[in-house]
């Protein structure tokens, strides 16, 4: 049985919507597929890329961390 405190995966497209980087899932998809999003310094084109604690997401020259979203899930 999985631990109730274990982290649930957070996908890149979900993260973009949660943070307000993208207003909609469609916008998140276009941003990711357009090469506008970096994860840990590298262009990421997979919408369902699982983010983990310590990852760094970059969009429009700003840096974001999924850590707060992961700990609250």
N, C-alpha and C positions, 0 to 999 in steps of 0.2 A: 504494500500500500504506500503511495507517495506521501512524503512529508507535507503537511498542510502549510508549512512555512517556506517550502521551496519556491523558487522564483518561477513564474510562468513566462514563457517566451514573449518578447515584444518585437513585433515586426517593424521594419523601417518605415513602411507606409503608415502604419498605425501611429508611430512616434511622431511623424511629420504632422499628422492631424491633431494629435494630443497637444503638441506644443504650439500649434497655430502657425507653423511654418507654411503648411499647406491648408487651405480652407476646406478642401474636399478630397475624397479619395482619388478622384480623377486628376486633380491638380497634383497630388502627391505622385501619382503614377507618371505623369508627364515630366515632373521635375527629376524623378529618379531615372527614367529612361532617357532623358535629355542630358544626363551626365552632370547635373547641377549639384548633386549631393555627394559628399565625401564621407567615408567612414574610416576612421583611423588614418586619415591622410590619403586615402585612395578612393578614386571614383567608384561608386557602387551603383550597379544598374539592376540589381535584384530587389524587387519590391518586398518580397517576403524574407529578406535577409534578417536573421534573428540577431537582435542586439543583446549584448550581455553587459554586466557591470564593468565599468572601466572603458567602454567604447566611447569614442568622441565622434560626434556627427557635426559636419560643417555644411552650412548653407548660406548663401549670400554674404560670405565673408564673416559670418558669426559662428561661434562654436557652442554646441549644446551637448549635454550629458544625459543619457537615459537612466542614470543611477536612481534618481528620485522616483521615476515612474516604475522602475523595476522593484524597488523596495516596498512600494505601496500596493503591489499586485498580489 
